[in-house]
């Protein structure tokens, strides 16, 4: 085969393969308010990592993280968690300075998921309990955000508005789905959740996530904006028990997990 003919055949093969429909992409997401890894029990990052591994997560949104704060021994908790996961990538969004370090939310993900862009978004405090933030990571095939809303209604509504405005402004024309996991501190049917559901699809089950030892409130969620892509949920649950970890003492929240396919 001549060089020119071989080159033409390669070009034709590449063109045909690049025009074929994309294959399904499977993804398991976990949302977990970890309570600085010792709110309910001095469990440490390794315990939560075991739980996340057993749930088969590809990426996890985490709330209530300390970074180099005195109360948790000066540890950069998200980095320690990522290390316990075997060297995962991570992105931290500080909500406020705290005891010599910071306190906020973050995202950790398997290194096989290539990161394209990261961002940190301050959410309005107004008359709320404390400053809040959103962590955003854009990957090749999807966008993931982690958020932790206030305890009271007025700031919650303002924070949802900022979340929606950010996504509308930055990712309006994105041809990849957007997911957000978080502790929204409000239950199904509340004004903030109704506001979310106007432009987001709830993927996680309506099931109690707090407190972990005697759950009676559903306040942790995973939402999606398909952005023109087809999303099929294969499994969505709030695990009540795992073989490797006692979830009732690992944190004061139960995790939320969703396995889905993107087409």
N, C-alpha and C positions, 0 to 999 in steps of 0.2 A: 504494500500500500504506500503510495507516494505521500510526501510530507503535506502537500496542499490538500489532497483528498482526505488524509487522516485528520487534518485540522478542521476541514468542513464537516466531517462526520462527528467530531467532538462537539463542534458548535451546535449542530443539529440536535445531538443527544442532550446537551445542556439546556437548549431552548425548550425542548419538549418536556424535560423533567421539571424545569422551572415554571412551566405553564400548567402543570398538573395540579389538581386541588390539594391543599395542604392536608396532611394526615392529622388524625385526632391527637390532641395533646392532653395527657392525663396529669392532674395536679391535685395534691392534697394540702389543704390549708388548715392551720390551727390558730384559733384565737385564745389567748390565755392571759388573764390578769394574775400575775405571779406574786403580787404583794411584797415586793422587794425580797422575795425568796425566803422570808421568815416571818410574815405577818401572822400566819396561823401556827407555824411550827418552824423551828430552825432547820429547815430542810436543805438549803443551799442550792446552787445552780445545778449540781449533778443530778439531784432528784428530779427536778423539772425536766432536765434533758432526757432522763430515762423515760419519762412519761411521753414526751414529744416523739422520741424515737419509736416507742411502741405504737403510737398512733400513726406512724408512717408518714410524718409530715415532710413536705418539700420546702415549705416556708411557714413561718409562725409570726403572728403579730403579738407583741408583748406589752403589757401595761404595768405601771408602777415599778419602775426601774431606778435604782440608785447608780450614780456614776461618781466614784471617788468620794462618797459622803462618809462622815465620821460614824454614823449609826450602823453602817454595814462594813466597817473595817477598812474604808478607803478603797474598796474593790470596784473596778469598772465592771458592773454586773453583766451587762450585755456581752462584753468581750469574753468574760469567764463562761457564760452560758454557751456562746458560740464555740469556744474551745472544747467544752464538754460534749458538744455535738460532733466533734471530730474535725474542727477547723472550718466551721460555716462562716459565710459572709454576714455582716451585720451593719445596721445603721441606726444610730441613736438620735432622738430629737428631744433635747432638754426643754422642759416646761418652765423650770425655775431653778435658780441657784439654791443649794441646800447643804448645810453643814460642811462647807469647804469644797463641795462638789456640785452635783446637779441631780435633778429628779425629773423623770419624763417617761417617754414611750419609745419603742423600737421595733425593728424587724430583723429577723435572722433567717437565712435561707441556705439551702444546699449549694455548694460551689458550682454545681453543674448549671445552675441558673445564672446566666450572664447578666450582670447589672449594666444598664445603659445610663441611668441618671438617678440621683438622689436629691431629696429636698427636705427641709424642716419648715413647718408652718405653725406659727403662733395662733392659738385660738383665743377669741375675746373672753376676758374674765368678767367684765361688767361688775355686778355685785356678787360674783360667785365665790365659791369656797377657796379656790386656789388657782393659779395659772394652769392652763392646759395647752397641749401641743399635738401636732400630727406629724408622723414620720411617713415619708413617701419614697418608695423605691420603684423605678421603672426597669423592667426586665425586657428581654427581646420579645417575649410573647404575651406579656401582661403587665399590669401596673398594680401595685399593692400598697395600701395605706394602713397605718395603725393609729387609732385615736382613743382618747379617754375623756369623756365629757364630764361636765360639772354635776353636782348633786342637785341643783335647783333648776327650775324650768326656764326662767328668762335667759340665763347664760347658755343652757342647752340649745335653745332655739337659735340663738345668735351663733353658736359654734357650728350647728348643722348648716346654717346659711353660708358661713365661711368655707366649710368643707365643700359644699356644692359649687360655690363661686370659684373656688380654686380649680376643681375638676373641670368646670365649664370653660374656664379661661385657658388652662394649660393643656388639657387633653380632649377638648371638644372634637377635634378631627382625628384623634388617635384611632387606628384600625385594630386595636388590641383591647381586650376587656379590662375593666378596672374593678378591683376588689378592695373592700375595706373591712377590717376586723377591729372590734373595739368593745370596751366596757362603756356602754352608753348611759348607764345609771338611770335608765327609765324602762318601763315595761311595755309590752305590745299594746297598741291602742292609744298610747300616750301621744301628745302633740309632736314631740321630736321624732318618734318612730313613724308616725303618719306622714310627717314632712319628708323623711328619708324615702319612704315607699312611693313617693310621687315620681322620683327619678331613679331609684335603686330597686333592685329585686332582692328580697330576703332569701338567702340560701340556707341559712342555719335553721334548725328546728325551733319552734316555740316551746322551750323546755326550761325548767328552772336551773339556774347556774350559781345562785348565791343564797345563803352561805353554803359552802361545800359540805359541811357536816349535816346540815338539815336544809336542803335547798327549798326555797319558797318564792324566789323571784327570778324572772327571766330578764337579765340586763346585759348579757354578752351576746354579740351578734357577728355574723359575716354577711355583708351585702355585696351585690355586683351590679355593674353597668355593662351589659354585653357589648356595646359599641359596634353593633352590626354582626357580631360573631354569635354562633350558636353555643350555648352552655348547657350541658346536660349533667345534672347532679346524680351521681351514682350512690353516694352515701352521705348522710348528714345526721350527726348525733351529738349529744352531750354525754360523754362516757361517765358512767357512775362508778366504774371500777376497772383497774388494770392489773395485770399480773405483777408488774415490776414496781408499782408505786401505789400507796394508799392516797387516792385523790382527796379524801376527806381531810387529810392533814398536810398535803403538799402545798396547798394555798388555801385562802379563804374563798376563792372562786373555783368552779369547775371549768375545764377547758371546753371549747366548742370546736368540732372538726367537720370539714366538708371535703369530700372527694368528688371531683368533677372532670368532665371532658370539655375541651375547647375545640371547636371546629371553625 
